[in-house]
Amino acid sequence: MIRKTVLILAAAAIGGFLLIQLAPFGRNHTNPAVVQEPTWDSPQTRALFERACADCHSNNTVWPWYSQVAPISWLVYRDTMEGRQKFNVSEWNRPQEGGEAAETVIKGEMPPLIYLPTHPEARLTTAEKEQLIRGLQATFGSEQKNGEYDRNEKEGRGDDDTD
C-alpha cells in the first residue's frame, strides 16, 4: 500500500515536472542589442562588472543550460528582466541610478548569494571587490550619506553634465 502510494506520488511529480516544461514563460533568451554603454573609468572596472554583474545588468546575458528548465527558468528570467529594468549598462541612453551600483556591492547585496553557487566567476576576492567599488564610484558617482547624489560627480545618466 505504501509502495503503491509512493509510486503514484513519484509518477505525479514527474508528470507535473514534464507538464510545466510546456509553459513558455522564462524561455525567451534573446539578448536585446547594446544601445549605449557608459564611459567606464577603466577596462578593469568593466571586466569586473562583466564577470560579476553583467548577466543581470546588461544585454549581454549568458543563459546557462538550466535556464531552459522550468521552474528554474522562471526565476532566472524574472531576475534578469528585473535587473535589466533597474540598472542596465547596455541601455545607458536612458536615465538610471548609477550611484547606487557601488552601494549595493558595499552592502553585499550584489551579486546575490543565490547567484554565486552556479556562477563561481562572480565571486570576487576582497581586493577585486574593492577595485570594483572604486571603479563603480568613479564611473557612476556615489551616494552621499544623506541619500543625495554628489552633484559634482556623474549622476548615472551616461553623461558628464552637472546641474
C-alpha positions, 0 to 999 in steps of 0.5 A: 500500500505504501509502495503503491502510494509512493509510486503514484506520488513519484509518477505525479511529480514527474508528470507535473515536472514534464507538464510545466516544461510546456509553459513558455514563460522564462524561455525567451533568451534573446539578448536585446542589442547594446544601445549605449554603454557608459564611459567606464573609468577603466577596462578593469572596472568593466571586466569586473562588472562583466564577470560579476554583474553583467548577466543581470545588468546588461544585454549581454546575458549568458543563459546557462543550460538550466535556464531552459528548465522550468521552474528554474527558468522562471526565476532566472528570467524574472531576475534578469528582466528585473535587473535589466529594468533597474540598472542596465549598462547596455541601455545607458541612453536612458536615465538610471541610478548609477550611484547606487551600483557601488552601494549595493556591492558595499552592502553585499547585496550584489551579486546575490548569494543565490547567484554565486553557487552556479556562477563561481566567476562572480565571486570576487576576492576582497581586493577585486571587490574593492577595485570594483567599488572604486571603479563603480564610484568613479564611473557612476558617482556615489551616494552621499550619506544623506541619500543625495547624489554628489552633484559634482560627480556623474549622476548615472545618466551616461553623461558628464553634465552637472546641474 
